[in-house]
Amino acid sequence: MTIADALQLHVIAEGIEAASQVTRLLGLGCLAGQGYHLCHPLPANEIEQLLRHGGIDRTRLEAEPAVLRHAAPLRLLG
C-alpha cells in the first residue's frame, strides 16, 4: 500500500476469503476488493439488482467498529 500510495496507484485486493482479511486490508488503507467472502459468483441478471441495493452486504465485513466506520468505500469489484 505504501508503494502504491507513493506512485498514486489504486489498489484492488483480489481473492478475499475471510473477514480477517477484510479487517487487515481496511487497516492498511485498501478500500477496494473482490472475493468469495464479499459476494459469491452471481449470474449476470442478478448483478444489477445487487448494485442497485448498495453492493456488498455490510454484515460480511465483520470488522471491529473502529475499522467498520471506514468500510463504506469498500466496494464490490468483478
C-alpha positions in Angstrom: 0.0 0.0 0.0 2.9 2.4 0.8 4.4 1.9 -2.7 1.0 2.2 -4.4 0.3 5.4 -2.5 3.7 6.8 -3.4 3.0 6.0 -7.1 -0.6 7.3 -6.8 -1.9 3.9 -7.8 -5.3 2.5 -7.0 -5.1 -0.9 -5.2 -7.7 -3.7 -5.6 -7.4 -6.7 -3.3 -8.3 -9.9 -5.0 -9.4 -13.3 -3.5 -10.8 -12.0 -0.2 -11.8 -15.2 1.6 -12.3 -14.2 5.2 -13.5 -11.4 7.5 -10.0 -11.2 9.0 -8.6 -10.3 5.5 -11.2 -7.5 5.2 -10.2 -6.1 8.5 -6.5 -6.2 7.7 -7.0 -4.7 4.2 -9.0 -1.8 5.6 -6.4 -1.2 8.3 -3.8 -1.0 5.5 -5.9 1.5 3.7 -7.1 -0.8 0.9 -10.6 0.3 0.1 -11.5 -1.8 -3.0 -11.6 -5.6 -3.4 -13.3 -8.7 -4.5 -13.6 -12.2 -3.4 -15.8 -15.1 -2.3 -16.2 -13.7 1.2 -17.8 -10.5 -0.1 -20.0 -12.0 -2.7 -20.5 -15.4 -4.2 -20.4 -15.6 -8.0 -23.7 -14.4 -9.5 -25.5 -14.8 -12.8 -25.3 -11.6 -14.9 -29.0 -10.9 -14.4 -28.5 -10.6 -10.5 -25.6 -8.2 -10.6 -27.6 -5.2 -11.5 -30.0 -5.9 -8.6 -27.1 -6.3 -6.2 -25.6 -3.0 -7.2 -29.0 -1.2 -7.0 -29.3 -2.3 -3.4 -25.9 -0.9 -2.4 -23.5 -3.6 -3.3 -22.0 -6.0 -0.8 -23.8 -7.0 2.4 -22.1 -4.9 5.1 -22.5 -7.8 7.6 -19.9 -9.7 5.5 -17.3 -7.2 6.7 -17.4 -8.4 10.3 -14.8 -5.8 11.3 -14.1 -4.1 14.5 -16.3 -0.9 14.9 -13.3 1.4 14.5 -12.5 -0.3 11.2 -16.1 -0.6 10.1 -16.5 3.2 10.2 -14.1 3.4 7.2 -15.6 0.4 5.4 -18.2 2.3 3.4 -15.8 2.9 0.5 -15.1 -0.8 0.1 -16.9 -1.8 -2.9 -17.6 -5.0 -4.9 -15.5 -5.4 -8.0 -15.9 -8.0 -10.7 
